[in-house]
Amino acid sequence: MQQRGVTIEEMEQAFNEGSEASCAKPGTFGRVLVFPYNAEWEGKYYPEKEVTVYYKIVEDQTILLTVIARYGEGFLDR
């Protein structure tokens, strides 16, 4: 997550408060949340950061698969 610029707090918030990610593969779930960013990432300024958490549920346990961040703007318009 650190390499992608996502904090544990952002991951937890996306998981708990995010909308359903429609791009999750069958058998996998996803939650997505857009955060105001207003900072630079890898030398470029971005106003927003979209965090998507992908996970599975196996025998009543939630298993985190990956967390993805996209930097840009206009994510809130979806």
N, C-alpha and C positions, 0 to 999 in steps of 0.2 A: 504494500500500500504506500509505503514511503516513497518508492521510486515513481509512483504515479501521482504523488502529491495529495494523498487522501489521509486524513487523520482518523483515528479510531472513533472520535466523537462524530465526525461526518458520516462514517460508515454506519454507526449505530443509528444516527438520526435518519439516514436514508432507508435503512431497514425498517425502522419503527414508524416513520411518518411518510415515506415515499409512496408514489403511485405505482401501480402494477406495471412492470416493464413488459410490453407486448412482444418484444424480440426474444424472449427466453425460449429455449428449445423445449420440446416435449419432455416432461418429467423434471424439468428445472423451473424454478421460480426466480423472478427478479423484481426488485424494487428500485425506483429511480427518484431522485430529488435534485432540484437545481438550487445551488447556493449562490448568493452574490459573492463575487471574487475580487474584482477591482484591484488586480495586482498583476505582476509579471510571472509568467511560467516559461522557462527556457528562453528568456530574452524577449518575449513578446507579451504585451498587455492584453488581458482578457477581462471583460466585465462579469462573466458568469462561469461557474463550474458545475457540470452535471455529473453526479455520482450515481453509478448503478451497481447494485449488489446482487450477485447471482448465488443461489443456494438450492439445496435439495433437502427434502425431509425424508429420513430413513428411520423407520421404527420409532417414530415420535421424537427423533432428534433432528435438529436443524444443522446442516453441514454447509459451511461457507465454502463456495467454490472459487470465487474471484470477485474483485472490486475493480471497476473501471471508471476512470475520470475522463471527461471530455471538456475542453476549455473552448469558450467562444461566447456567443451571445444569441439571444432569441430563443433559447430553450424554453422559456416560460410561455411562449406563444403557442405551444403545441396543444 
